[in-house]
Amino acid sequence: MSDREPAGNAEPSGQEAAVDAEATGQELAIKVEVSGRELAVNYDGRRFRPVSEDPEEAGRSALYRQQGDLLWGEFSGGDTRRGVLNGVCRADGILEFAYSMVKADGQVVIGRCQSEPTTLPDGRIRLHEVWERYGAHAASGVSYLEEVPFPRQRTGDAGPPASDA
């Protein structure tokens, strides 16, 4: 993660999570504070797709949500009918989560994953994932996801501002 400086490590304060957004040109830099710790990345409203030429994976996309260090998301597409994930975002931006999904053939898959972010030259996030599946179809591996360059909608956003017209 040489692309950015690590987040500060302030003493935990026990306060509720607070979001501090600061406009920087056309970019909106978002820092999330959890119990006095500043998180390096806010994944809320970001969409990701696998970096793959495999048609079973290439059509999949995931929408991540985040409040403080709590992370959750949904994904579907390709050979996945529906999937969900739940976990945490560490102060350094690394994600640790469990997931479950239903594949197109009806197979139910569960597992865990750790994802480490890097920043691409265009500012999008790339996740290096180390995953492990459990059960009858146990497997492990490494994969990569890249952020889809769509406008983000953060948790709690009511949508676009109302027009006075």
Salt bridges, closest charged atoms under 4 A:
ASP44 OD1 - ARG65 NH1 3.83
ASP69 OD2 - ARG37 NH2 3.90
GLU74 OE1 - ARG82 NH1 3.66
ASP79 OD1 - ARG60 NH1 3.94
ASP79 OD2 - LYS103 NZ 2.85
ASP92 OD2 - ARG90 NH2 2.95
GLU96 OE2 - ARG90 NH1 2.92
ASP122 OD2 - ARG124 NE 2.75
GLU132 OE1 - ARG112 NH2 2.94
GLU146 OE1 - ARG124 NH2 3.65
GLU146 OE2 - ARG126 NH1 2.81
GLU147 OE1 - ARG46 NH1 2.95
